[in-house]
Amino acid sequence: MSLKGKVESEIEIRAPAEKFYNFFKGQSHQAPTATPTNIQGIEVHEGDWESHGSIKLWKYSVEGREETFKERVELDEANKTVSLIGLEGDIFNYFKTWKPVFKATPKDDGSGSVANLTIEYEKLHDGVADPKAYIEFMTSIAKDVDDHIMNPNNA
């Protein structure tokens, strides 16, 4: 059995791909406001809020557990993709590598976008369950961020 894997989710969102991407690229400091049940805080440890290679520490809750995740952000402007390369955190009690990816693609009809959410991982051993709760967590974040972006009071 392979220890490496990938879980994915795809949801339709109302926000334009550019706005969704820009939220994760340079406005992630708003995540605790946009999705307070999921994200409790984010701090920049190196770099800034919007530069490729910046390092941030996320404080979040998944399945009622409070956890932390330190990541280095990789930005792909052309493909509207933000990858969070895991460096430290609670997730590494179960996984050797951890890479959540948020990608937005405009819909062909021009009415919003499709958010592609992916986690690429390598388990520490074959007794570790697939990270289904974490892809559901990312889906919840994406929905909340979409609502936040599309709320005229947040413009």
N, CA, C and O atoms as a DFTB+ gen file, in Angstrom:
620 C
 N C O
     1  1       0.839      -1.173       0.000
     2  2       0.000       0.000       0.000
     3  2       0.893       1.250       0.000
     4  3       1.836       1.356       0.785
     5  1       0.579       2.177      -0.886
     6  2       1.363       3.398      -0.991
     7  2       1.035       4.348       0.157
     8  3      -0.121       4.496       0.553
     9  1       2.059       4.976       0.669
    10  2       1.859       5.953       1.731
    11  2       1.593       7.345       1.164
    12  3       1.099       8.226       1.868
    13  1       1.923       7.536      -0.114
    14  2       1.666       8.819      -0.766
    15  2       0.266       8.832      -1.338
    16  3      -0.239       7.808      -1.800
    17  1      -0.360      10.000      -1.305
    18  2      -1.704      10.083      -1.849
    19  2      -2.121      11.516      -2.103
    20  3      -1.375      12.470      -1.884
    21  1      -3.360      11.618      -2.580
    22  2      -3.941      12.915      -2.881
    23  2      -5.440      12.804      -2.682
    24  3      -6.059      11.838      -3.128
    25  1      -6.029      13.796      -2.010
    26  2      -7.481      13.892      -1.908
    27  2      -7.872      15.212      -2.550
    28  3      -7.140      16.199      -2.481
    29  1      -9.051      15.209      -3.180
    30  2      -9.478      16.381      -3.931
    31  2     -10.954      16.661      -3.716
    32  3     -11.745      15.771      -3.401
    33  1     -11.296      17.927      -3.896
    34  2     -12.679      18.364      -3.873
    35  2     -12.809      19.484      -4.897
    36  3     -11.865      20.237      -5.141
    37  1     -13.986      19.579      -5.485
    38  2     -14.239      20.635      -6.461
    39  2     -15.614      21.205      -6.165
    40  3     -16.590      20.461      -6.070
    41  1     -15.696      22.519      -6.019
    42  2     -16.982      23.153      -5.769
    43  2     -17.122      24.378      -6.670
    44  3     -16.139      25.024      -7.030
    45  1     -18.353      24.673      -7.017
    46  2     -18.632      25.897      -7.760
    47  2     -18.756      27.036      -6.765
    48  3     -19.382      26.898      -5.713
    49  1     -18.149      28.164      -7.114
    50  2     -18.230      29.355      -6.269
    51  2     -18.722      30.522      -7.118
    52  3     -18.627      30.499      -8.345
    53  1     -19.243      31.528      -6.455
    54  2     -19.754      32.713      -7.162
    55  2     -18.649      33.701      -7.493
    56  3     -18.751      34.448      -8.465
    57  1     -17.592      33.708      -6.689
    58  2     -16.513      34.687      -6.854
    59  2     -15.735      34.458      -8.145
    60  3     -15.553      33.319      -8.575
    61  1     -15.283      35.540      -8.756
    62  2     -14.374      35.392      -9.895
    63  2     -13.081      34.709      -9.448
    64  3     -12.649      34.879      -8.309
    65  1     -12.472      33.944     -10.338
    66  2     -11.244      33.210     -10.011
    67  2     -10.166      34.144      -9.481
    68  3      -9.463      33.797      -8.533
    69  1     -10.027      35.315     -10.075
    70  2      -9.006      36.281      -9.662
    71  2      -9.191      36.705      -8.197
    72  3      -8.220      36.786      -7.445
    73  1     -10.430      36.971      -7.800
    74  2     -10.700      37.402      -6.423
    75  2     -10.450      36.270      -5.425
    76  3      -9.898      36.498      -4.349
    77  1     -10.856      35.054      -5.784
    78  2     -10.638      33.902      -4.905
    79  2      -9.135      33.673      -4.716
    80  3      -8.660      33.492      -3.595
    81  1      -8.402      33.684      -5.825
    82  2      -6.949      33.515      -5.776
    83  2      -6.306      34.624      -4.943
    84  3      -5.452      34.354      -4.099
    85  1      -6.716      35.867      -5.180
    86  2      -6.121      37.000      -4.463
    87  2      -6.373      36.942      -2.967
    88  3      -5.551      37.416      -2.183
    89  1      -7.511      36.362      -2.557
    90  2      -7.765      36.213      -1.122
    91  2      -6.672      35.357      -0.498
    92  3      -6.076      35.746       0.507
    93  1      -6.406      34.196      -1.084
    94  2      -5.404      33.294      -0.514
    95  2      -3.981      33.796      -0.760
    96  3      -3.075      33.497       0.018
    97  1      -3.781      34.556      -1.835
    98  2      -2.456      35.100      -2.149
    99  2      -2.080      36.215      -1.187
   100  3      -0.981      36.193      -0.632
   101  1      -2.954      37.188      -0.973
   102  2      -2.545      38.362      -0.240
   103  2      -3.484      38.865       0.830
   104  3      -3.199      39.869       1.483
   105  1      -4.607      38.179       1.024
   106  2      -5.574      38.640       2.012
   107  2      -5.900      37.557       3.045
   108  3      -6.933      37.612       3.713
   109  1      -5.015      36.584       3.165
   110  2      -5.303      35.474       4.081
   111  2      -5.409      35.946       5.527
   112  3      -5.968      35.236       6.364
   113  1      -4.879      37.142       5.839
   114  2      -5.040      37.681       7.188
   115  2      -6.517      37.905       7.531
   116  3      -6.868      38.053       8.702
   117  1      -7.389      37.931       6.499
   118  2      -8.825      38.078       6.705
   119  2      -9.527      36.743       6.974
   120  3     -10.720      36.726       7.276
   121  1      -8.807      35.636       6.868
   122  2      -9.429      34.312       7.027
   123  2     -10.140      34.135       8.364
   124  3     -11.230      33.563       8.383
   125  1      -9.574      34.600       9.500
   126  2     -10.310      34.433      10.756
   127  2     -11.657      35.174      10.765
   128  3     -12.581      34.766      11.469
   129  1     -11.768      36.242       9.998
   130  2     -13.039      36.963       9.875
   131  2     -13.963      36.246       8.892
   132  3     -15.165      36.135       9.132
   133  1     -13.397      35.761       7.786
   134  2     -14.193      35.117       6.740
   135  2     -14.708      33.752       7.162
   136  3     -15.819      33.369       6.797
   137  1     -13.919      33.020       7.922
   138  2     -14.281      31.648       8.297
   139  2     -13.881      31.370       9.751
   140  3     -13.015      30.536      10.012
   141  1     -14.521      32.078      10.697
   142  2     -14.091      32.006      12.104
   143  2     -14.257      30.635      12.757
   144  3     -13.543      30.327      13.712
   145  1     -15.170      29.813      12.273
   146  2     -15.302      28.477      12.873
   147  2     -14.154      27.560      12.458
   148  3     -13.882      26.562      13.124
   149  1     -13.488      27.896      11.366
   150  2     -12.379      27.082      10.867
   151  2     -11.009      27.645      11.237
   152  3     -10.129      26.907      11.680
   153  1     -10.832      28.950      11.054
   154  2      -9.533      29.591      11.242
   155  2      -9.622      30.583      12.395
   156  3     -10.452      31.492      12.381
   157  1      -8.760      30.401      13.392
   158  2      -8.770      31.303      14.543
   159  2      -7.675      32.360      14.469
   160  3      -7.778      33.389      15.137
   161  1      -6.641      32.138      13.685
   162  2      -5.584      33.130      13.578
   163  2      -4.523      32.736      12.575
   164  3      -4.321      31.555      12.292
   165  1      -3.842      33.748      12.036
   166  2      -2.726      33.541      11.116
   167  2      -1.678      34.606      11.429
   168  3      -2.000      35.780      11.617
   169  1      -0.429      34.177      11.483
   170  2       0.683      35.095      11.729
   171  2       1.738      34.903      10.650
   172  3       2.014      33.777      10.237
   173  1       2.326      36.005      10.194
   174  2       3.459      35.926       9.275
   175  2       4.716      35.707      10.097
   176  3       4.983      36.458      11.034
   177  1       5.495      34.678       9.753
   178  2       6.749      34.413      10.451
   179  2       7.950      34.887       9.653
   180  3       8.961      35.291      10.229
   181  1       7.846      34.842       8.315
   182  2       8.896      35.359       7.431
   183  2       8.214      35.910       6.192
   184  3       7.213      35.364       5.729
   185  1       8.758      36.991       5.660
   186  2       8.176      37.580       4.462
   187  2       7.011      38.484       4.812
   188  3       7.070      39.256       5.770
   189  1       5.944      38.378       4.019
   190  2       4.774      39.231       4.220
   191  2       3.516      38.453       3.842
   192  3       3.561      37.236       3.661
   193  1       2.399      39.161       3.724
   194  2       1.120      38.499       3.444
   195  2       0.988      38.059       1.994
   196  3       0.141      37.213       1.707
   197  1       1.782      38.588       1.062
   198  2       1.485      38.302      -0.345
   199  2       2.662      37.897      -1.213
   200  3       2.541      37.889      -2.438
   201  1       3.789      37.563      -0.620
   202  2       4.952      37.209      -1.429
   203  2       5.185      35.704      -1.460
   204  3       5.053      35.012      -0.450
   205  1       5.538      35.217      -2.655
   206  2       5.937      33.833      -2.847
   207  2       7.062      33.521      -1.851
   208  3       8.014      34.292      -1.728
   209  1       6.954      32.413      -1.156
   210  2       7.980      31.994      -0.211
   211  2       7.767      32.471       1.215
   212  3       8.502      32.062       2.114
   213  1       6.781      33.325       1.444
   214  2       6.503      33.784       2.806
   215  2       6.079      32.602       3.677
   216  3       5.513      31.625       3.187
   217  1       6.358      32.705       4.953
   218  2       6.031      31.629       5.895
   219  2       5.010      32.145       6.900
   220  3       5.188      33.202       7.504
   221  1       3.922      31.365       7.067
   222  2       2.849      31.757       7.983
   223  2       2.520      30.598       8.916
   224  3       2.726      29.428       8.593
   225  1       2.000      30.967      10.083
   226  2       1.515      29.982      11.053
   227  2       0.007      30.146      11.176
   228  3      -0.486      31.216      11.532
   229  1      -0.716      29.078      10.880
   230  2      -2.187      29.065      10.948
   231  2      -2.613      28.387      12.246
   232  3      -2.029      27.383      12.652
   233  1      -3.634      28.944      12.894
   234  2      -4.291      28.320      14.042
   235  2      -5.722      28.031      13.598
   236  3      -6.445      28.936      13.181
   237  1      -6.124      26.769      13.691
   238  2      -7.406      26.363      13.127
   239  2      -8.036      25.255      13.956
   240  3      -7.410      24.685      14.850
   241  1      -9.300      24.964      13.632
   242  2     -10.031      23.871      14.283
   243  2     -10.571      22.941      13.218
   244  3     -11.228      23.379      12.273
   245  1     -10.293      21.654      13.375
   246  2     -10.834      20.638      12.478
   247  2     -11.382      19.513      13.346
   248  3     -10.682      18.984      14.208
   249  1     -12.627      19.156      13.113
   250  2     -13.315      18.127      13.895
   251  2     -13.238      18.408      15.396
   252  3     -13.100      17.486      16.200
   253  1     -13.327      19.688      15.768
   254  2     -13.326      20.072      17.169
   255  2     -11.953      20.144      17.821
   256  3     -11.838      20.499      18.994
   257  1     -10.910      19.809      17.067
   258  2      -9.545      19.869      17.600
   259  2      -8.872      21.170      17.158
   260  3      -8.954      21.552      15.991
   261  1      -8.211      21.841      18.094
   262  2      -7.421      23.022      17.751
   263  2      -6.027      22.552      17.350
   264  3      -5.381      21.786      18.065
   265  1      -5.583      23.028      16.192
   266  2      -4.286      22.628      15.661
   267  2      -3.553      23.838      15.115
   268  3      -4.133      24.910      14.945
   269  1      -2.250      23.649      14.838
   270  2      -1.454      24.678      14.172
   271  2      -0.801      24.072      12.937
   272  3      -0.595      22.861      12.851
   273  1      -0.482      24.943      11.982
   274  2       0.141      24.523      10.729
   275  2       1.038      25.649      10.244
   276  3       0.562      26.749       9.963
   277  1       2.326      25.383      10.146
   278  2       3.276      26.355       9.621
   279  2       3.579      25.966       8.185
   280  3       3.909      24.818       7.890
   281  1       3.459      26.963       7.282
   282  2       3.614      26.674       5.860
   283  2       4.424      27.747       5.149
   284  3       4.555      28.876       5.621
   285  1       4.961      27.360       4.003
   286  2       5.604      28.276       3.060
   287  2       4.710      28.337       1.829
   288  3       4.386      27.306       1.240
   289  1       4.314      29.538       1.445
   290  2       3.369      29.683       0.342
   291  2       4.096      29.690      -1.004
   292  3       5.148      30.309      -1.163
   293  1       3.502      28.982      -1.963
   294  2       3.967      29.010      -3.350
   295  2       2.814      29.524      -4.194
   296  3       1.697      29.012      -4.115
   297  1       3.094      30.543      -5.004
   298  2       2.066      31.197      -5.806
   299  2       2.290      30.928      -7.286
   300  3       3.413      31.014      -7.785
   301  1       1.208      30.599      -7.978
   302  2       1.233      30.402      -9.430
   303  2       0.174      31.333     -10.017
   304  3      -0.991      30.962     -10.161
   305  1       0.602      32.539     -10.349
   306  2      -0.299      33.584     -10.849
   307  2      -1.046      33.133     -12.106
   308  3      -2.253      33.346     -12.221
   309  1      -0.333      32.512     -13.044
   310  2      -0.928      32.124     -14.329
   311  2      -2.081      31.149     -14.155
   312  3      -3.080      31.228     -14.869
   313  1      -1.942      30.213     -13.187
   314  2      -2.969      29.193     -12.975
   315  2      -3.862      29.481     -11.777
   316  3      -4.681      28.642     -11.402
   317  1      -3.713      30.653     -11.174
   318  2      -4.515      31.066     -10.006
   319  2      -4.486      29.983      -8.926
   320  3      -5.521      29.530      -8.438
   321  1      -3.253      29.584      -8.570
   322  2      -3.049      28.486      -7.625
   323  2      -2.180      28.928      -6.459
   324  3      -1.126      29.535      -6.650
   325  1      -2.631      28.620      -5.257
   326  2      -1.867      28.868      -4.039
   327  2      -1.616      27.514      -3.372
   328  3      -2.552      26.795      -3.023
   329  1      -0.334      27.185      -3.203
   330  2       0.056      25.937      -2.541
   331  2       0.683      26.280      -1.194
   332  3       1.483      27.209      -1.085
   333  1       0.309      25.522      -0.180
   334  2       0.830      25.720       1.168
   335  2       1.718      24.523       1.511
   336  3       1.218      23.444       1.829
   337  1       3.010      24.714       1.446
   338  2       3.954      23.629       1.691
   339  2       4.162      23.501       3.196
   340  3       4.695      24.410       3.832
   341  1       3.745      22.381       3.761
   342  2       3.824      22.179       5.202
   343  2       5.247      22.101       5.714
   344  3       6.092      21.403       5.153
   345  1       5.498      22.834       6.796
   346  2       6.818      22.839       7.433
   347  2       6.778      22.233       8.834
   348  3       7.650      21.445       9.203
   349  1       5.755      22.608       9.616
   350  2       5.605      22.133      10.992
   351  2       4.122      22.119      11.338
   352  3       3.297      22.686      10.622
   353  1       3.801      21.462      12.448
   354  2       2.436      21.515      12.953
   355  2       1.904      20.158      13.347
   356  3       2.557      19.128      13.179
   357  1       0.688      20.192      13.879
   358  2       0.046      18.977      14.390
   359  2      -0.129      17.895      13.331
   360  3      -0.078      16.705      13.642
   361  1      -0.331      18.296      12.101
   362  2      -0.563      17.337      11.019
   363  2       0.626      16.378      10.852
   364  3       0.471      15.254      10.375
   365  1       1.815      16.847      11.255
   366  2       3.014      16.021      11.095
   367  2       3.143      14.931      12.158
   368  3       4.134      14.202      12.185
   369  1       2.137      14.819      13.037
   370  2       2.055      13.650      13.912
   371  2       1.616      12.420      13.113
   372  3       1.798      11.289      13.563
   373  1       1.037      12.641      11.927
   374  2       0.479      11.557      11.109
   375  2       1.045      11.511       9.694
   376  3       1.018      10.471       9.035
   377  1       1.558      12.653       9.236
   378  2       1.991      12.747       7.850
   379  2       3.433      13.241       7.763
   380  3       3.868      14.094       8.536
   381  1       4.161      12.674       6.793
   382  2       5.547      13.072       6.550
   383  2       5.587      14.342       5.696
   384  3       6.405      15.230       5.936
   385  1       4.706      14.424       4.703
   386  2       4.589      15.619       3.873
   387  2       3.119      16.017       3.786
   388  3       2.223      15.179       3.885
   389  1       2.892      17.331       3.597
   390  2       1.525      17.870       3.592
   391  2       1.498      19.118       2.717
   392  3       2.221      20.080       2.976
   393  1       0.660      19.097       1.679
   394  2       0.597      20.237       0.753
   395  2      -0.851      20.495       0.330
   396  3      -1.335      19.886      -0.624
   397  1      -1.547      21.398       1.039
   398  2      -2.876      21.825       0.582
   399  2      -2.733      22.816      -0.573
   400  3      -1.828      23.651      -0.585
   401  1      -3.649      22.706      -1.549
   402  2      -3.614      23.574      -2.736
   403  2      -5.011      24.126      -2.990
   404  3      -5.987      23.378      -3.039
   405  1      -5.094      25.456      -3.151
   406  2      -6.325      26.146      -3.531
   407  2      -6.135      26.668      -4.948
   408  3      -5.190      27.411      -5.213
   409  1      -7.022      26.287      -5.862
   410  2      -6.940      26.743      -7.251
   411  2      -8.326      27.183      -7.697
   412  3      -9.323      26.530      -7.388
   413  1      -8.384      28.293      -8.423
   414  2      -9.662      28.782      -8.951
   415  2      -9.580      28.875     -10.465
   416  3      -8.605      29.376     -11.025
   417  1     -10.633      28.376     -11.118
   418  2     -10.715      28.400     -12.566
   419  2     -12.026      29.058     -12.966
   420  3     -13.087      28.654     -12.490
   421  1     -11.973      30.075     -13.841
   422  2     -13.228      30.708     -14.275
   423  2     -14.121      29.685     -14.993
   424  3     -13.640      28.837     -15.744
   425  1     -15.417      29.788     -14.746
   426  2     -16.365      28.930     -15.470
   427  2     -16.516      29.462     -16.892
   428  3     -16.409      30.666     -17.125
   429  1     -16.765      28.564     -17.837
   430  2     -16.877      28.934     -19.246
   431  2     -17.979      29.951     -19.513
   432  3     -17.846      30.798     -20.397
   433  1     -19.066      29.869     -18.750
   434  2     -20.185      30.779     -18.996
   435  2     -20.006      32.142     -18.317
   436  3     -20.869      33.013     -18.421
   437  1     -18.867      32.316     -17.615
   438  2     -18.575      33.602     -16.994
   439  2     -19.277      33.846     -15.674
   440  3     -19.151      34.928     -15.101
   441  1     -20.013      32.863     -15.179
   442  2     -20.758      33.043     -13.923
   443  2     -20.019      32.395     -12.765
   444  3     -20.366      31.297     -12.329
   445  1     -19.002      33.078     -12.272
   446  2     -18.262      32.540     -11.138
   447  2     -17.117      31.650     -11.567
   448  3     -16.580      31.780     -12.667
   449  1     -16.754      30.742     -10.675
   450  2     -15.560      29.921     -10.873
   451  2     -15.762      28.528     -10.292
   452  3     -16.782      28.224      -9.675
   453  1     -14.770      27.714     -10.511
   454  2     -14.694      26.409      -9.872
   455  2     -13.462      26.427      -8.972
   456  3     -12.359      26.737      -9.423
   457  1     -13.653      26.097      -7.709
   458  2     -12.538      25.990      -6.767
   459  2     -12.121      24.526      -6.711
   460  3     -12.912      23.649      -6.363
   461  1     -10.858      24.282      -7.062
   462  2     -10.280      22.951      -6.977
   463  2      -9.416      22.922      -5.720
   464  3      -8.483      23.712      -5.580
   465  1      -9.729      22.018      -4.822
   466  2      -9.047      21.910      -3.546
   467  2      -8.364      20.553      -3.487
   468  3      -8.985      19.522      -3.744
   469  1      -7.098      20.560      -3.152
   470  2      -6.314      19.333      -3.166
   471  2      -5.405      19.284      -1.948
   472  3      -4.901      20.312      -1.495
   473  1      -5.205      18.098      -1.431
   474  2      -4.157      17.879      -0.437
   475  2      -3.290      16.737      -0.958
   476  3      -3.768      15.621      -1.161
   477  1      -2.021      17.029      -1.169
   478  2      -1.040      16.002      -1.510
   479  2      -0.302      15.671      -0.216
   480  3       0.093      16.572       0.524
   481  1      -0.117      14.379       0.058
   482  2       0.436      13.987       1.350
   483  2       1.234      12.702       1.251
   484  3       1.151      11.965       0.269
   485  1       2.010      12.455       2.297
   486  2       2.648      11.162       2.503
   487  2       2.458      10.811       3.973
   488  3       2.862      11.562       4.860
   489  1       1.845       9.669       4.216
   490  2       1.586       9.208       5.578
   491  2       2.872       8.718       6.233
   492  3       3.803       8.286       5.553
   493  1       2.913       8.791       7.572
   494  2       4.059       8.256       8.306
   495  2       4.074       6.732       8.272
   496  3       5.142       6.119       8.256
   497  1       2.881       6.114       8.262
   498  2       2.765       4.651       8.197
   499  2       1.383       4.302       7.653
   500  3       0.513       5.167       7.554
   501  1       1.187       3.047       7.304
   502  2      -0.082       2.667       6.659
   503  2      -1.271       2.592       7.616
   504  3      -2.393       2.327       7.183
   505  1      -1.043       2.819       8.904
   506  2      -2.152       2.871       9.851
   507  2      -2.843       4.229       9.905
   508  3      -3.862       4.379      10.580
   509  1      -2.302       5.211       9.206
   510  2      -2.873       6.556       9.196
   511  2      -4.021       6.608       8.187
   512  3      -3.880       6.172       7.045
   513  1      -5.152       7.144       8.626
   514  2      -6.327       7.249       7.739
   515  2      -6.105       8.325       6.681
   516  3      -5.340       9.267       6.886
   517  1      -6.787       8.171       5.545
   518  2      -6.769       9.214       4.526
   519  2      -7.356      10.500       5.129
   520  3      -8.249      10.431       5.973
   521  1      -6.865      11.656       4.708
   522  2      -7.267      12.921       5.341
   523  2      -8.609      13.481       4.843
   524  3      -8.691      14.631       4.410
   525  1      -9.649      12.655       4.912
   526  2     -10.973      13.077       4.455
   527  2     -11.475      14.303       5.231
   528  3     -12.035      15.220       4.631
   529  1     -11.284      14.329       6.542
   530  2     -11.756      15.462       7.352
   531  2     -11.077      16.755       6.927
   532  3     -11.677      17.826       7.014
   533  1      -9.837      16.668       6.470
   534  2      -9.102      17.875       6.096
   535  2      -9.548      18.424       4.739
   536  3      -9.538      19.638       4.536
   537  1      -9.936      17.557       3.818
   538  2     -10.442      18.070       2.538
   539  2     -11.837      18.663       2.752
   540  3     -12.208      19.628       2.084
   541  1     -12.604      18.097       3.670
   542  2     -13.901      18.695       4.026
   543  2     -13.689      20.050       4.696
   544  3     -14.454      20.987       4.465
   545  1     -12.657      20.154       5.521
   546  2     -12.270      21.401       6.174
   547  2     -11.925      22.457       5.115
   548  3     -12.391      23.593       5.204
   549  1     -11.116      22.092       4.117
   550  2     -10.764      23.030       3.044
   551  2     -11.995      23.458       2.254
   552  3     -12.103      24.616       1.849
   553  1     -12.923      22.528       2.034
   554  2     -14.156      22.850       1.311
   555  2     -14.977      23.866       2.099
   556  3     -15.522      24.810       1.527
   557  1     -15.064      23.672       3.399
   558  2     -15.779      24.610       4.255
   559  2     -15.136      25.997       4.204
   560  3     -15.837      27.005       4.120
   561  1     -13.807      26.045       4.255
   562  2     -13.089      27.314       4.152
   563  2     -13.394      27.990       2.822
   564  3     -13.679      29.187       2.786
   565  1     -13.336      27.236       1.735
   566  2     -13.581      27.801       0.401
   567  2     -14.985      28.391       0.297
   568  3     -15.163      29.466      -0.276
   569  1     -15.976      27.705       0.842
   570  2     -17.353      28.214       0.817
   571  2     -17.475      29.503       1.622
   572  3     -18.108      30.463       1.182
   573  1     -16.862      29.517       2.807
   574  2     -16.908      30.719       3.642
   575  2     -16.190      31.888       2.976
   576  3     -16.677      33.018       3.013
   577  1     -15.042      31.625       2.373
   578  2     -14.283      32.675       1.695
   579  2     -15.087      33.213       0.513
   580  3     -15.107      34.422       0.279
   581  1     -15.742      32.336      -0.227
   582  2     -16.594      32.770      -1.339
   583  2     -17.684      33.708      -0.836
   584  3     -17.914      34.767      -1.419
   585  1     -18.357      33.319       0.249
   586  2     -19.395      34.179       0.835
   587  2     -18.809      35.518       1.270
   588  3     -19.426      36.564       1.065
   589  1     -17.630      35.488       1.866
   590  2     -16.964      36.707       2.334
   591  2     -16.638      37.634       1.157
   592  3     -16.902      38.836       1.205
   593  1     -16.064      37.054       0.107
   594  2     -15.693      37.848      -1.070
   595  2     -16.914      38.474      -1.723
   596  3     -16.874      39.623      -2.163
   597  1     -17.997      37.714      -1.782
   598  2     -19.192      38.168      -2.510
   599  2     -20.105      39.065      -1.658
   600  3     -21.082      39.611      -2.169
   601  1     -19.793      39.216      -0.372
   602  2     -20.583      40.095       0.493
   603  2     -20.194      41.541       0.197
   604  3     -19.039      41.917       0.398
   605  1     -21.141      42.364      -0.281
   606  2     -20.807      43.751      -0.638
   607  2     -20.273      44.562       0.550
   608  3     -19.601      45.572       0.341
   609  1     -20.551      44.153       1.770
   610  2     -20.045      44.867       2.944
   611  2     -18.547      44.646       3.166
   612  3     -17.921      45.361       3.949
   613  1     -17.974      43.653       2.475
   614  2     -16.539      43.342       2.635
   615  2     -15.703      43.891       1.494
   616  3     -14.494      43.662       1.454
   617  1     -16.309      44.600       0.581
   618  2     -15.578      45.089      -0.594
   619  2     -14.574      46.158      -0.234
   620  3     -13.878      46.672      -1.110
